[in-house]
Amino acid sequence: MAAAGVEARGAWCVPCLVSLDTLQELCRKEKLTCKSIGITKRNLNNYEVEYLCDYKVVKDMEYYLVKWKGWPDSTNTWEPLQNLKCPLLLQQFSNDKRNYLSQVITSEEAERRGQLYDNKGITYLFDLDYESDEFTVDAARYGNVSHFVNHSCDPNLQVFNVFIDNLDTRLPRIALFSTRTINAGEELTFDYQMKGSGDISSDSIDHSPAKKRVRTVCKCGAVTCRGYLN
């Protein structure tokens, strides 16, 4: 398919059964107008918001980081609140902030990434083990503000698996709920419960048969601190 009045481009080929939405998106990417599918000069630069990634306030103005549908993360842009007309997007972002968002990966991939993260002294891996350890979430590359919640051996939040608009027990959402009254200005924390956290020996390496990993020293400062995160 080529837009009206434009020669077909050899590298631009679309399937015969492609959806109207995909055709419109392709036209916009190629800067082509096509009256037959409703792409005109007036709406050529209209792009669809896939979701909101982040939030900030600059000089009393609210901004949201926008992920554009069909475009890579490198093209994400900060948009002022007045540019976002859809209340459902804002509501979804508000709901997502209360969940632990991340990339869902297989446990095998999590094991590989875990070795790399251990060497750097960081990790955002979280097992989805409601029924099995088939999947893990990784918030190192994708996530919201919840992946900045720190560990404590005496936390004020508890992690629960919840199911929202989904009945697949392999893919619960990770939600954080308070376990007690939280004072204004108090840091929010939860117990990471990393594998091997029950062993507080002075040995710096986890010598379990399945794997050998450097143990991470805990610095939460709680009276009941176990000494290690894993």
Helices and strands as residue ranges (DSSP letters): H 20-29, G 35-37, E 49-58, E 61-68, G 73-75, E 77-80, G 81-83, H 87-97, E 103-106, H 107-120, E 125-128, E 135-138, G 145-148, E 150-151, E 157-162, E 173-178, E 189-190, E 205-206, E 213-214
